[in-house]
Amino acid sequence: MFSIEFSSKSLKNIDDIKKYISEDNIIIADKVIGSILNTIQYLSIFPELWPVKIRDLREIVEPVYKYIIRYKIIDNMINIIIIYKFQNK
């Protein structure tokens, strides 16, 4: 199992997502953050299932609320780089 490390940017992303959603509904905010964290925990087991997208970065989409989690694998560690909302064009 891989360990997980959060960049300062990804921690700020989590905080910003929670604050933004909490303005309308704290219960939903907690569910969204929980789902993001569950997806990240899944990465600790299967980090290489998702291909490299840009340089050496990979990304997974949190399946319920559609947040993109961009990460890098370094040895036996997953570094969470950024988390943001998927936008349809």
Residue, then its C-alpha position, 0 to 999 in steps of 0.5 A: m500500500f502506498s502512503i499519501e502526501f498532500s501538497s499545500k495546494s491540495l489541502k487548500n483545495i479541500d478547505d476551499i471546496k468545503k467552505y464553498i459548499s458549506e455556505d449552502n449545506i454543511i451536510i453535503a459539504d461533509k459528504v463531498i469531502g468524504s467522497i474525495l478522501n475515499t477516492i484518495q484512499y482508493l489510490s493508496i491501493f491501486p495508484e497505477l490504474w490511471p495512466v500518466k496524463i501530463r508529464d509524470l502526473r496522473e488523475i482520477v475523477e471522484p465518481v459521485y461529485k466529479y472532482i478531479i484529483r491530480y497526483k504523482i507517484i514517487d517511489n511508494m508515495i502518492n503526492i496529491i497535487i491539486i483537486y478541482k471540479f470537473q467542468n463539462k464544456 
